[in-house]
Amino acid sequence: ILDAVNNLSDALSSLITIIGAKLANKAADRKHPYGHGRIEYISASLIAVLVLVAGLTSLKESVVKLMHPVAPTYNAMSLMILAAGVAAKILLGRYYQNRGKALNSGSLSASGTDALFDAVIGFATLISAAISLTAGWNIEAFLGIVISFFILKAGFDIMRDTMNHIIGIRADDTLTAQIRERICMNPNVHGAYDLILHNYGPDKYFGTVHVEIDDHMTAREIDALSRSIVPQIYQEFGVLLTIGIYATNTHSETAQQIREAVRHIVSQYPEILQMHGFYTEEAVRAVSFDIMLDYDTDNSDSITEEIRSELTERFPDYQFFINIDRDFSD
């Protein structure tokens, strides 16, 4: 029964991987303007179900063998065939996993895990046969129970990782750091903030970012800046960005004094990870800036009121507008 389930699992896993990869690579259309890449995650979740079914079947069969032991019978031909099958599944599993890693394909990696655990089951049978033939001990049921729990854990891990991607996980810190660094290589950019990446399948990202520039730049110059950054990021990282603008005061000593005061006050709050987007509109006596709070912070309103109150006390002629950001990316 277990061999039949494993063979069926392998066939279905391969079929799901092939169909899923084909559908995931379909071009975007009117109904799905962001493409079909997330089908990869659906495929991986289906394969996770197959792995869980294989684990439960293995566990059930092993428990039955433990409760109702039957003397195993082995012959040289069957063991040779089993050994060849184990070797083939190891090679296939490693190939799937390597290709899955190279292509960032969850379904391929999951298929590789499925094949490798099939190989583990077969290898356990070989060990049981060797011990039975040499020492006369029948440990197949015990090994089967132990391996079943490893298979179930692998299935749960695949399902958990897939569900995390569907729900939405934090963007890779290496990718976000490289994007920020590339943007800031432009001499007109003083900083890149609020980078958010939306994932629509492996390596398929749409994103938004704010760049800080001098407040004297013209609309024409800002347009040229945006048109140079967007294609560069897409060509290098495959991320389609939309750019927002933070202006920074370039010729105002008062703005610089207020900025330093804000930095000093903000530094007293460990919950605040960063302050950015600072700008003073002296014509209307208004100061605005963003503070990035840790996700564990649950008193954001009181923090902003404390900061606003202290700033108003020091600069009573100004209004202060504080926007709260979250730590979406590193």
Buried (B, 14 or more C-beta within 10 A) or exposed (E): EBEEBBEEBBEBBBEBBEBBBEBBEEEEEEEBEBBBBBBBBBBBBBBBBBBBBBBBBBBBBBBBBBEEEEEBEBEEEEBEEBBEBBEBBBEBBBBBBEBBEEBEBBBBBBBBBBBBBBBBBBBBBBEBBEBBEEEEEBBBBBBBBEBBEBBBEBBBBBBEBBBEBBEEEEBBEEBBEBBBEBBBEBEBBBBBBBBBBBBBBBBBBBBBBBBBBBBEBEEEEBEEBBEEBBEBBEEEBEBBBEBEBBBBBEEBEBBBEBBEBBEEBBEEBEBBBBBBBBBBBEEEEEBBBBBBBEEEBEEBEEBBEBBBEBBEEEBEEBBBEBEBBBEBBE
